[in-house]
């Protein structure tokens, strides 16, 4: 073998010493997506948010805002490069002040007229909307060339802003409103946060406004005659006092206990006391409310349990646990104490351990009394915006000695698409005296029909 010549050797050495840089990322093979938002008469609508969803996902991957002439644009850089289509489009959601009723665009060409319920927070005030297109909505297929959608006709509701104050002029800025909401047209109860507007159906309606779920003086009715596309400010005056809007007791992985579920030892209980005129809940109020808590075991106070949450201990087994919340007095406002609900603690606590091996999940369930667990074990899918959904469940028999294997179903990979989700394994015993056990699995992104942990 001949020795390398000096110039060639120097070239190789300089090449090794040169800084390394990755190859440029491949740009998404999409063209620009355009359209125009108009009302039923074809008049352009400005300041309307348009959300682009990957089909099967419930969180928007991109959003755009209509200009003065109603036009909106999605550039290829707005798309998630790792997530291929098809897509669905939600028009009229998430931008405060718009009167456009949220409408799912049908990619088959039948634009407008498809009114889909939007989950989560009021879509008129929450830009990061979580939604899922209703069945029957044809997807949008975006090609490498420009995709003009033309005019997207949406129905209009009426914007209502509540000027909600007490007789001392302080804001009462968290309300519960029962009305025909513009999202679905059905009468339902939702949160409202004055001075942010809410979107209601047009027409004459008597709506109920609540600042308290436990105080009769915290409830009023207002009759409104709302015109299509209008924006109305409604003054509401309350007596100067503390209004306890909610007084819930929650616990568990998602703070949303299932029917018949009981907490076990080690579970953290949370007081859901929310005051309508408390600036620590919603910004904009003139002053915060100083609150204190006391937890009870039956009728007796628990020593040292004076925070907003309480961790269940062994002495609580089989006993009822509850709390009281007190709002401190302030000039013009008398102190107020409210008794919260109670929950019975399970006598036996279940523990769940889940080990993920590929698409299989090895599960072990143990009970605090040493007995063999029997019941059902389910694989759950959830995220911050998705309520827990069971994917698959199996019966756990006594002779299994608490061991069971679950497998993530194959169709799940082909039909779902979401990011920032996580898996959890839930054990529900046959006896209600045993707590529900939760074993949290890995966080994962599901894209393009694959699972990446």
N, C-alpha and C positions, 0 to 999 in steps of 0.2 A: 504494500500500500504506500502510495507516494505521500510525503508530508504535505500539510496544508501550506499554501503560500501565505506570506505575511499580510498582504492586503485583505485576503479573504478572512484570515484569523482575526484581524482588527475589526472587520465589519461584523463578524459574529459576536465579538465581545461587546461592541457598542450597542448591538441589538439587544443583548441581554441586560445591559445597564439602562436602557431607555425606559422611561416610565410607561407602565401599562395602562391602557384605557380600554374600557369595554366597547364592544360594537354598538353602534347607535340602535336604539329600540325601533322596532318596526312600527310604523304608524298604523292606526286603525284603518281598515279598508272600508271606510264609510264616507259618504258624501254629506254635504250640509243638509239639515232638515229644517224646512221653513213652513210657515202657515200664518193665518190671520184670524184673530178672535173677533167675532161679530155677534150682535144680539139677534133675536128672531126676525127683526126687520132689516138685517144686513148692515146695521150701523156699527163701525169699529168700536171696540172696547179696550181702553187703556188700563194699565196696572193690573192685569190679570195674570196670575201665575200659572204656568204650564209645567207639569211634572212628567218626566219620562221614566217609565218603569220597564225593567226587564220582565218579560212575561214569566209568571210563576213566582216573582219576588214581591214583597210587600213594602219595600223601601225604595224611593225614587233614586235613580242613579244620576240624574241631572235635572235642572229646572231652568226655566227662562221666564222673562217678564215681558208682557206685550207692551209695545211702544204706543205713542199717541195715535198712530194710524192702525193699531190693532195687531201689527206684525210681531212675530217672535222668530228666533233663530236658535238652532242647536248646531254648534260647530263640532266636527269630529273629535276635537280635543276634549269636548265636554263628556264624551262617552267613556265608559269603563272599558279600557282596552282588553281586559281579561274576560269580559262578558259579551259574548255574541248575542244577537237578537234571537227571535223577534221581540218587538217592544209593544207596550201599550201606552196610551197618552191620557192623562187626566187634566182637563182644562177647567180653570176656575177654582183654584184651591190655594189657600195658604197666604194670600196677600191681603192684609187688613185694608178695608175700605171698598173692595170690589163688591159688586152686586151679582156677579156671575155665579150661578148655581153649579157646583162641581158636576162635570159631565165627562163620561168616558168616551173618547173618540173611537169610532169603529173604523178600523183599517180597510173594511170592504168598500168604503165610500159613503156609507150612511152616517154622516156626521150629525152630532147633536141628538137630543131626545133620549139618550141613554143615561139615566140617573142612577149612579151607584152609591151605596152607603159607604162612607169613609170611617174607618175605625180609629180609635185613639182619641186624641184631643180634638176640639172643635177645629175643623179644617180651615176656618176663616182666620184663625189667629196663629196656627202652628205651621210654620213653613216646612219643617221636617216631618211632613205628613206620612203616616204609615197607612197603606191602603192595599186593596187587592181587587183587581178588575173582576166584575161579575161575569158569570158564564155567558157565552154568546157574543162577547165583544171580540171582533176579529183583530188580530195583531197587525202592527205596522212592520213591514219588511223594508229595512233601509239598505239601499245598494251603495256601490262605490260612487255612483253619480248623484247629483243633487236630487233630493226628494221633496217636491213641493206638495203640501197637503191642501192648499187652497184655503177657503173660508171655513172655519169651524164655528158653527152656530151653537150658542149656549143659551139656555133659559136664564132669566134673571129673577132674583128675589128682591128683598128690601133690607137695607142695612139699618139696624137699630142700635143706638148708643145710649146706655143708661148713665145718667148723671146721678149717681147714688151716694147720698151724704146723710149724716145724722143732723139733728137740730143744732149741734154745736159747730157744724161745718166740716167735720172730719169725714174722710172718705170711708164708705163701706164697700170695699172693692173686690169682694168675692161673693158671687151670687149663684143661685141655682134657678134656672129658668125652664119652665114647662111651656112649650109653644110648638107650633108647626114649623120646624126648622127647614131651611131651604135645601139642606143636603138630601133629604128623602121625601119631604112633604108630610111625613107622619108626625103626629104629636109625640114628643119625647122630652125627657128632662136632661139638661146638660149644664155644664158650668159656664159662667160668663164672668169676665174680668173687666169691669169698668175702669177707665173709659174706652177700652177696646170694644169695637162694634161686634154685633152678632148678625148672622144672616138668617132671616126668616122668610117664609113664604108670603107673597103679597096677598092682600085681602083684609077683611075685617076679622080680628081675632081677639079673644080675651085670654091673656097670658098670665101665668102665675109666676111671681118673683119671690124667692125665699132668701133670707139672710140667715135663717136658723131652722134646723130640723127639729128642735126641741122646744122652742119658744113661740107660742102662737102670735106674739106681736112682731115676729120676724117674718111675716108672710103677707104679701099684698097681691092684689089683682089689678091689671091694667088692660083697658080695652083700646085697641089701636086699629086704625084704618090705613093700611099700608099700600102705597102705589108701587107698581113694578119699577125697579130701578131707583127708588127713592132712598134717601138717607135721613133718618129721623132721630132727634135727641129727646129722650124721655126722662124728665126729672123724677126722682124717687127720694122721698124723705123718710127717715127712720128716727125713732126716739133715741136719745143719747144713752146707750147701754152696750154691754158686750153681747155679741150675737155668735153663738156657737153653731157654725154651719154643719159640721160633721163631728161625730163622736164615736168613731169606730175602734174596734180592737182587731188587729191583724197580726199574722205571724207567718212563718214558713219561708221557703226559698223565694217565692214570688209575692209574699204578703197578700195572697189571694187564696185563702183556705178553700179546699174542696168541700162539697156537701158531706157532712158527717165527720169531717176531719177534726182530730183533737191534737193539741200540742203535747209533746213529751218532754222529759227532762233534758235540759240543754237548749231547748227552743227559746228564741228571743221573741217576746211579745212586744208589740208596738202600739202605743196610743195614737189613735187617728183623730185627735182633737184639733179642729181647724176653726179659727175664729174669722168671721167674714170681714172684720175691720182690723186685721193684724197685718202690719207691713212686712213681718218676717215671712209671710206666706206669699204675698204679691206686692211688688214694689209700687209706690205711688201713694200709699197711705201717709198721713201726717205724723203718725206715732206708732211705735210697736207696743204690743201687749206683753207684760211680764207674767208668765205662767209658771205654776208649780204643780207637781204631781205627787200622788201617794198611791201605792199599790196595796191591794188587800187580798188576804187569803180568807175567803169567806167574808165574815163581817169584821175581822181583825186586821189592822194595818200591819204590813210587813216592815220590820225595822230596817232602815237604810234604803228602802226601795222608793226613791223619790225622784227618779229620772223619767224621761218620756218613754223609756223602754225598760223591760224587766226580763231577766233570764230565769227560766223555770228551773227549780232545784228539786231534789228528791223529796223534800217535805211537802211538795205541792201535788204529789201523785194522788189522783182521785179527788182532788179539791177544786173548788171554783176560784178562779183568779180574776180580779177586776181592778179598776183604778178610779180615782177622782182627780179632776183637773180644776185648778183655781186660778182665776184671773185677778191680779192684784188691783187694788183701788187706785184711781187717778183722779185729778180734779175734774169733777163733773161726771165721773163714772164710778159707781159702787162696785166693790169686789163681788165676784160671782163664782160659785162652785157648782160643778156639774158632775154627776155620777155616770161613769161609763159602763158599758156592757161587761158581762162576765163570761168566761169560758172554762169548761171543765177539763182539767189535765188528765191525760190517759194514765192508767195505772201501770202500764207496761210501755217501755220505750223501744222502738225498733231502730236499728242502725244498718245502713246500707253502704257497701263498698262496691264500686264498679271499676273494672279494669278493661280498657279498650284495647283489643288486639285485632288490628285490621278492621274488618267489618263485623267482627264478633265482640260481644261484651260479656265478660265473665262477672257474674254478680254473686255477692254473698250477703245474706241477711241474718242478723242476730237479734235476739230479744233480750231485754235486761233481766228477765226472770229465768233465763236459761232454757226455756221451752223451744221446741222446734217450730219455726214460723210456717204458717199456711196462709195463703191469700193469692193475690195477683201481683206480678212484677211487670211494669210497663216502661218502655223506652220513650222518653219525652223529648221534644224539640222545642226550643224556646229562644228568645232574645229579649233585649230591652223593650222592643216594640211588638213582640209577638207573644200572645198568651200561650202557655204550655199546650202543645198538641201531641197526643199519643201517636207514635208510629207503629208500634207493635207491642203486644202484651202476651204473657203466658201465665198459666196457673202454677203456683209454687206449692208442691205437696209436702206433707210431713216427712215422708221417706227420703226427700231430696236433701235433708239436713241443711237447709238454708242455701243451697248452691243451685244456680240456674244459669244457662247461657242464652243470651238474646242475639239476634242478628239483624243488622240494619237492612230493611227490605230493599231489594234491587230496584223496584219501580221508583223509589224515592229519589234516586240519583238522576233519573231520566226526566222527572216532572217538576222538580223543585229548583229554585235558584234564590239564594240569599247570602248575605254576608254578616259577620259578627254574631253568628248564632252559637248556641252551645247545646250539648246533649245532657240529659239527666235521667237517672233511673229512679222510678218511684215504686215503693212497696206499699200496698194497701192490704192490711190484714182482714181476715174474716170477722174478727171481733172488734167492735168499736172501742173497747177498753185499751187497744193497742194503738200507739201513735203511728201516723203515716211517716215512712222513712224516705229520705231523699239522698241519692248519691250523685254528685255533680260530675259530669264528664268533661271532655276537652272542648275548648272553643274551636270552631271550624268555619271555613268559608266554603260554600257550595256554589261552584261556578262551572258552566259548560258541562254539566252532567257528571262532575267528579267531586270528590271530597278531599280537601287538603287540610290536614291538622297542623 
